[in-house]
Amino acid sequence: MMLGDQTVVISTVSSSGSPGYLGLTTESRTNTTVTGCRARVLSSTETAELQIDVTTEVWKFTMPPVAAASGAESRDEIVYDGTSSPTRTTGTVFQLYGPPQLKVDLDGTLHHVTLMAKRQAG
């Protein structure tokens, strides 16, 4: 199914091991490449106070119903850079924002998934 011509990578983040210093556990990422997506900016706000300048963008990602998308959680990430093979660099990682929105057909089958994500720079 093609909802667009963009490609994203969903990074499913999982924790393992016993908590170490400061109660942190080891994180690992499982990447799933999803093609046929549509990515667009919903909003962009800038906060400028004294010597701090932060831009927050909220993006909407619509994609085919793959398990990594429909089962995404708030700790998971989306990697998107506008290319056909997204790579994780500064500015290409989006943090999921809210639960997955599952969209079904009239016959009850899952048609597509919408994920909201944000990134901050500054």
C-alpha positions in Angstrom: 0.0 0.0 0.0 1.3 3.4 -0.9 0.2 6.4 1.1 3.1 8.5 -0.1 6.6 8.1 -1.5 8.6 8.7 1.6 10.6 6.2 3.7 10.9 6.3 7.5 12.6 4.0 10.1 10.8 3.2 13.3 13.2 2.5 16.1 11.6 0.3 18.8 13.4 1.1 22.0 13.6 -1.6 24.7 15.3 -1.7 28.0 17.1 -4.7 29.5 19.3 -5.6 32.4 19.1 -4.5 36.0 19.3 -0.8 36.8 22.7 0.6 37.2 24.0 3.9 38.3 21.1 6.4 38.8 18.6 3.6 38.1 19.2 3.5 34.3 19.0 0.3 32.3 20.6 -0.6 29.0 18.6 0.5 25.9 18.6 -1.3 22.6 16.9 -0.3 19.4 15.3 -2.5 16.7 14.9 -0.7 13.4 12.1 -1.3 10.9 12.2 0.5 7.6 8.7 1.4 6.3 8.2 2.6 2.7 5.1 4.2 1.2 4.7 6.8 3.9 3.7 10.4 4.0 5.4 12.9 6.4 4.4 16.5 7.0 5.0 19.3 9.5 1.9 20.2 11.6 3.4 23.0 13.6 6.6 24.7 14.5 7.2 27.0 17.5 10.2 28.9 18.6 11.0 29.8 22.2 13.6 32.5 22.6 14.5 33.5 26.1 17.7 35.3 27.1 20.4 33.1 25.4 18.3 30.1 24.8 16.6 29.5 21.5 14.7 26.3 21.0 12.5 25.3 18.0 9.9 22.5 18.4 8.4 20.9 15.4 5.4 18.5 15.5 5.2 16.1 12.5 2.5 13.7 11.3 3.6 10.4 9.8 1.0 8.3 7.9 2.1 4.8 7.0 1.0 1.3 6.0 -0.2 -0.9 8.8 3.1 -2.6 9.9 3.5 -4.1 13.3 6.2 -1.6 14.4 3.8 1.3 13.7 0.6 -0.1 15.1 2.4 -1.3 18.3 4.6 1.8 18.7 5.0 3.3 22.2 6.0 6.7 23.5 9.6 5.7 24.0 10.0 4.7 20.4 11.5 6.9 17.7 11.1 7.8 14.0 14.1 8.4 11.8 13.3 10.6 8.8 15.6 12.7 6.6 13.6 12.8 3.3 15.7 10.1 1.6 14.9 6.5 0.6 17.3 5.2 3.3 17.0 7.4 6.4 20.1 7.5 8.7 20.3 8.5 12.4 22.0 11.8 12.6 21.4 15.1 14.5 18.1 16.5 13.5 16.6 13.3 11.9 15.3 11.6 15.0 11.7 12.3 16.1 10.3 11.3 19.5 6.8 9.8 19.4 4.1 12.0 20.7 0.9 10.2 21.8 -0.4 6.7 20.9 -0.7 5.3 17.4 -3.9 6.3 15.6 -5.2 3.2 13.9 -7.5 3.9 10.9 -9.8 1.1 9.7 -11.8 0.5 6.5 -15.6 0.1 6.5 -15.1 -3.7 6.7 -13.0 -3.4 9.9 -9.6 -4.1 8.5 -6.7 -1.9 9.4 -5.9 0.5 6.5 -3.1 2.7 7.8 -1.5 4.1 11.0 -0.8 7.7 11.9 2.0 8.6 14.3 2.6 12.0 15.7 6.2 12.9 16.6 8.2 15.9 17.5 11.8 17.1 17.4 13.6 19.9 19.1 16.6 21.9 17.9 18.5 24.7 19.5 
